Structure formats: structure tokens, C-alpha cells
């Protein structure tokens, strides 16, 4: 019941909020906050109880759900997912705090918010392909409404685009799941990891591609990325945080959990393409981000660039590169979440995200300036902060395998430094725009949402083993599994 | 003589649900002719439906019984379709008592016609004889023509006339096919005899037999709106009163597929000759339905094209011609019954209130009636095939059946279609949740509509989360049915 608790607590929270009257806004908020806090506490307990050195699936729960289809309610956590579970619990908690700024229809908002949390956690916990797909799709529905109702700008269009894109991708994945089931008569992921690698290479390639489409749209891999800037920009701040911090990771996690262990032959066949795609993501994302004048859009494109390191690391098929990739998912989750929160802080005060409209805010908002500088430096990969470690590991692991692609990708780092410093310059330095003379500095509540992320980024930057020792045994086991003769 | 009456008695015992329904329909008709108040007919209808349900529950469902001297057969497969028919009639009756488009012309015989349709639907699924099949289809068709015209305005009458003309033509084609079959097989009419006779045909005769088979299938293709015999569907669905549209979108589709199963079962030696045609038409049907639905602005027309698309998915189970395919089709039919009728219950409520059938009528429904918007959203997401709703389970089985039969093209086409369909289903959800309402006042639909939506919504979610009972029942049925 250890893992089911992660799903039951938000579910109970949903029911409680459902029963509360619409007007009781503060009770609704407290109920949601309580649920996300309990999940966070539970995830920290899990972290303490987790035994990383084994590299095995732990806290397994397995109950028959649909016996006719051999579907099991099968949960479990290992080194590949533990960091993602903690990241999800943490960001869901912080974004819940940031949701205080939601001004209308709070009851519906928090019900959907908790449903989203169930879907995200379930995706990382599921060890049954059917269950995985159910949670994967459950994420879509609340996300659609959260962007469409509480978003800004062209929210309807963006929500719709997000929904249709991701669902089209997951339908390809569904076809893969059905094909796997027809072949093996099971949905159990660990069991499939034993059976599927013996499939004929042609079938493995096809299945790899089917799942690839599902995951590629989520990551997103260029050219399937066009939903991302729209959705990220038009979503309300807390939802942007979850989109960038957790939803993109679902795509990357899919490769680690399903594509690689189930179709090692397909993964090796596709590794070259993956390296090229990673390179394109890194360089293209960085250049497009540089051209943006909208702060939020810039951060959104920086996500495309940063997720490229995950692909590059995955393409290496070496323990070092894949460790870098998995760590990069965790680090990007914390760094980008912080950047989106910071964009939100500024937007709540000025109601604009146009980078050219700011200037000289460093004097007016010293605390904000400090925090923004910290997160920007983390994003550009300053040594000593977490982003550097994972990007470096990806490069080191991949350079020996895909020399050219890795070499060109370094260009992306340079461009990233360029646009991140440009942000700092445009927002914080230069002459103060008279319009923002009376702007108040960051509040305590806003700071509360950022400090935990800041601490984690610094801690992982100084002592990356804290996260690496969680995931390394599982990654080693995965690589060994993939290269079994 | 005594043997004969014994057989007749046994037949009547197993056929009690239909008997109750037929007698009840006539009683409702008489009541409405003499009683001044419509409530009498309504109460009577519910008594008949309850009696039918009880007797259906009591009828043994495990073995196959041939009744009325081989005219009809009652087996586990028929049982599924009898329950489906009863479900359709009951849910539609809930909608019909409170639909404003017939309120002007409200008469008790409206309900009695639905009961007659129910008898026809059950008979279609039980037919074991060509003539019985024809009679059952005509019973459904004739009552449907009258029901379509029940709004008694120009649009409704036009729809009914169109339906009648198309229907009469396709019945004629079917009858012609049957007569050819009768001649070629040396006078076989009952399905077992037909199967035996077709099995004895020489190769050349089998090839010649393709023509009558195609003609018979045409008649059924018309009923289930299979492309290219679907043209009547959007016009008739748009013109008919909403509850009648709801009935037409589920009842005859289910019964038509049942009869298709029986006839192709009887003509099984012919199957290899017609299989490629079905394969192609399955893909064409779902693609045309879904693509045409994209541009519809009238909600009834949209649901008409969506029905054609859904029939395409159902036909996957039929086209692959395996017991897993049949199982998938049956599961999807049960799913379709609830999700589609749930959507229609909501359409009745909204269109009654707005006196408008365009998609605009759904604007801001989430503000005006949150429960209704949620119910319709659940049904639409299930139609789109999102887990964990029951439509997903059905689609999953159908895709699995296609891949199991190595029909990768069919599975890929179905997946692409699901992606297309998503657009117009989510568009309605967008109207309800993301747009501001035109009018602010809350929607207060009648109790019976609330019951209909409640039942459908709960079944859509409940059977999606806990489908094992349904799957166990239907896989037993599919395994017992020897195509």
C-alpha cells in the first residue's frame, strides 16, 4: 500500500474538494495543499526507505484488475523512477502554492489539479503497460481544461493543440501496446522485458517506432515540438511548471522504462537517429529561444533545447550517457520549474512578458534579481550547479560514440549562455523603465516556492552522487540487459 | 398434434420476453387511443419494459434453442442482442417522454411504436430463416419510418420520405437476393439448410452465388449505414425527433450486425469471396464517417456521421471474422449503447432548452449545468476512446482482434481514424467548457432525462473501470458462436 497511497491521497483530496461548497475558497485551497503536502512527505519517506544499491523494483503491488485481459494493477519503483516520483511530488506541492493566484472557479481548478497529480504519479509508478497507458491518458484531460479555462492568450487553441498532438502520439503507442499484447498475452512490463527482446529485429524496429511517436511528442523531439511553446505560454504559471517540470519527463521516462528494456535491438538500430535528433533539439531549440522577445516563450524553447541532452545521453547507450540523461530530466525539472515561477512572479506584477519592456529591475527588486540570476546561471550550465553535471555526463558518455553530433551540440551550450545572459541584461540591468518604479519585490509565499528548488539545484551541483547513486544501479542493470547476447 | 402444441408451448416459454413486448405494445396503443391522459400510456410502457426485463432474466441463456419450427433461434448470442434491444428501447423511452420536439404532437402511440421496434430488433438478432430475417427487418423499418415523421413538420416528413424510399429500395434488393439464393440452393430458406446447401455447391456455382449474397448484404448494409449505403443517414438523423435519432443510431446498428453475423454464418463457405469487400468497406466506412463529421455544425448531423464512423470500428470485429473479433464487437456494442445514448440524452436536454440544434447551443454548458456537461464530456471521451472509459476497452479489443488476424492495415486505419474523431468530439467539449454561454440561466432538464444520462454516464465509467464481468460474459458468448 506504500505506492497506492500516492494515488489515494490526491483522490481523497478530490472527493473532499468536491464536497466543499464553491464559495469556501480557502478551505478548498487548504485541502489541495494538504493533499499535495502529504504526497510530498510520503515521497520523502519513500526516498529514505528506498534501497538504491539493489537496482531492483521495490515496494511492488500487484492485484489482478481485468483477469480476462491479464491486466494487473501493478505498481513499483526503481532507480529509473524514484527521482521522477520525488520530483513530481515536489513540483506538485510547489505549484499548488503557486496556484493561490488562481482567481476564478477554484473548486474545479483544484479538482482537476489533483487528478493531474494522480495521472503523473501513476505514470511513473505503473509497471503494467495497460495501467501505464491509462495514467498516461488521464494526464491529458485535466491538462486540457487547466490550460483551456485558466490560461491566457490563445488558451483555447493551445489547449486543443496540446490535446490533439499528444493523443495522436499516444494512439501510435496504443497500437504498439496492442501488438505487444497480441504477441505475448501480457502487459506486465518486467515480464515483457524478458519476452520482447527475443522478437525478430523487424518487429522490434516497428514497435520501437510506434512507442517512439508517443514519447517523441511528449518530450518533445523536433519536429513534433510545435505544441510546446503554445501550451507553455498560454498555461497559467503553476500549470506551466508542471508541463515543463513533469510532463516532458514522461516522454523521456518512457524511453527508459519501455522502449529501451523492451526493444534493445530497436534502440540500437535507432541510436544514430536519436543522436541526430538530440543534436537538432539542442541547437535548434537554443537558436529559436534566442530569437524570442516573450520571456515565457523563451523559457519554453529553452526546454526544447535542454531536453535534447536527454536524447543525446539516451543515444549513447552507455551507462555514463544514460545516467546523464536521467539526471538531466531531474535537473531540468527543477531549473525550468523555477524559471517559469519567476516569469509568473514578474507577470503577476506587470502583466507583460515582453522582454524589451523591462530593464533595471535589479535595483527595484534585489531579491528577485538574485534568484533569477541563480536560476539563469543554472540553466546555462554553470559548473557548481546541477545543470552542468548532467549536461557534462551526457556529453562525456556520448562523445565516444557519436563524435560529430556531440561536437555540434556544444554549440547549443554557447547559444544558451547567450540568451540566458541576454535575459538577465534585459530584465535586470540597464536604465529602469519608469513604468515599474513602484514594483514590489518577491513575496514570502513566492519565495517559499523557489527556495526548495534553489537548494536542490545547488546541492545536486555540488554533490551529484546524491541523485546518481539512486539511479546508477538501475541504469547499469538496464544497459547490461540491453547488451545481453 | 400434442407434440406440436408441446413444441409451441416450449417456444412461447422461451420467447416470452418478445411476446410480452408485442402484447404490451398493442395494449399501450389501445390505452392511448382511449385514455385522455398520456401518463397512462407512459406507466403502461414502463410496466411492459419491466416485465420484459424480468422474463428475459428468467429465460435460460446457456444453450441454443430452435423455436417455432426453425424460424428463430434463441442462443447466447441472441441473448446479448435481446438485452441490447431492451436497453435501447428503455433508454430511448426515457428520453422520448420529455422531448419537446414531439410534445406538440404527443401521443401514446409514440411509445408503442418504440416497443414494436424493440420486438423487431430482437427478432432480427434471432432470425434463423431468410423470411423471418426479412420480416423482422421490415418490422423495424416500417415502425422507424413512422417514428421519423413524428415531429410532423416539413423537415421531419422529408426525412421520413427519404428514409422510406431508400429503405424500400434496399428491402427490394435484399428480397431479390434472397429469391436468387432460394433458387440457386434448391429451395433452402432456414439458415442451417442454407449452410448445408451452399456447402454442396460446386466451384462455379459458388462464384455465381456471390451475386445474391452481395444483394442480401446490401439490404443489411443500408440498415447499419455502411458506406456506400449510408447516404440517407445524415438527412434522416437531422430530420427525425432526437429520441428517434438516438434509437436509430444504436438499435438497428446492433441488430443489423447480429443479422449479418447470422447470415454470413449460414453462408460461411462464401466468406472468402466477400471478405476483401468487407475489409475495404470497413476502412472506407470509418474514414468517411469521421472525416465528414469534422465539418458538421448541426449536432444531430455530427452524431450521424460519428455513428457511421463508429459502425466502421464495429465492422472491424466482423471483418476479421474471428471469435476475438466478435467478442470485441459485442463489447464495443455494449459500450456504444451507453456512451452514444448518454450523448443523445444530453442533446435532447440541450436542444429542448435552446430550440436550436447547432453546436452553438452547447456553448458554456459547464456554467449552466455542470452535471450535464460532465456527463456529456464523459460520453464523448468514451466515444473518442480514452481510458479508463468503456469505449477504450472495446476499441482495445477491436484493435487487438485486427492485429491478431494480421490485418495491420485495418488496425492502423482505425488508429488514424481515432485521431481524426478526437477533433470533433473534443470540439463539443471545448464549446461546453471553454466558451462563455449565450444565455446565463441554468438548465433544468426533466427527471427522466437525468435518469437516462445518469445510467449511461455511470455505466460508461463503471464498465470502463471494472469490465471483467462484461468481458467474461461476452467472451463466453463469442466462443460459443461458431461463425
Interface residues (C-beta under 8 A of the other chain):
Chain A: X65 X66 X67 X68 X69 X133 X134 X137 X138 X140 X141 X144 X145 X148 X149 X155 X156 X159 X160 X163 X164 X167 X168 X171 X172 X174 X175 X178 X179 X181 X182
Chain B: X381 X386 X387 X388 X393 X396 X399 X400 X403 X404 X411 X412 X415 X416 X418 X419 X422 X423 X426 X430 X433 X434 X435 X467 X468 X471 X472 X475
